[in-house]
Amino acid sequence: MGGFSWWHIIILAVVGVLLFGRRLPEIGRNVGRSIVEFKKGIRDATDDVVRQGEDRQVLESGQPYYRRELPPEQRPAPAPAPRQAAQPASHGDGSAL
């Protein structure tokens, strides 16, 4: 008593065809395109997450990371080490000038 029988499904299908008969091919195409776009978005999002994880692993390893492997002579030079600020002059007793 609580579920659909075959007769219920057939009646719903006939009513659906009568109401949307001319537009069913268009509706089917739109649903198909929507599914394809959804899958494409999920795949792109998954690729981005994987790529970010790979970038994080490389950064944590401390090794230089190049998306496209370049020969050593074409790689950019490493950034120079930051210079430390000059220490103020002081007397031998620790007081500043």
Secondary structure in CASP SS format (residue, H / E / C, confidence):
PFRMAT SS
TARGET T0000
AUTHOR 0000-0000-0000
METHOD secondary structure of the structure
MODEL  1
M C 1.00
G C 1.00
G C 1.00
F C 1.00
S C 1.00
W H 1.00
W H 1.00
H H 1.00
I H 1.00
I H 1.00
I H 1.00
L H 1.00
A H 1.00
V H 1.00
V H 1.00
G H 1.00
V H 1.00
L H 1.00
L H 1.00
F H 1.00
G C 1.00
R C 1.00
R C 1.00
L H 1.00
P H 1.00
E H 1.00
I H 1.00
G H 1.00
R H 1.00
N H 1.00
V H 1.00
G H 1.00
R H 1.00
S H 1.00
I H 1.00
V H 1.00
E H 1.00
F H 1.00
K H 1.00
K H 1.00
G H 1.00
I H 1.00
R H 1.00
D H 1.00
A H 1.00
T H 1.00
D H 1.00
D H 1.00
V H 1.00
V H 1.00
R H 1.00
Q H 1.00
G H 1.00
E H 1.00
D H 1.00
R H 1.00
Q H 1.00
V H 1.00
L H 1.00
E H 1.00
S H 1.00
G C 1.00
Q C 1.00
P C 1.00
Y C 1.00
Y C 1.00
R C 1.00
R C 1.00
E C 1.00
L C 1.00
P C 1.00
P H 1.00
E H 1.00
Q H 1.00
R C 1.00
P C 1.00
A C 1.00
P C 1.00
A C 1.00
P C 1.00
A C 1.00
P C 1.00
R C 1.00
Q C 1.00
A C 1.00
A C 1.00
Q C 1.00
P C 1.00
A C 1.00
S E 1.00
H C 1.00
G C 1.00
D C 1.00
G C 1.00
S C 1.00
A E 1.00
L C 1.00
END
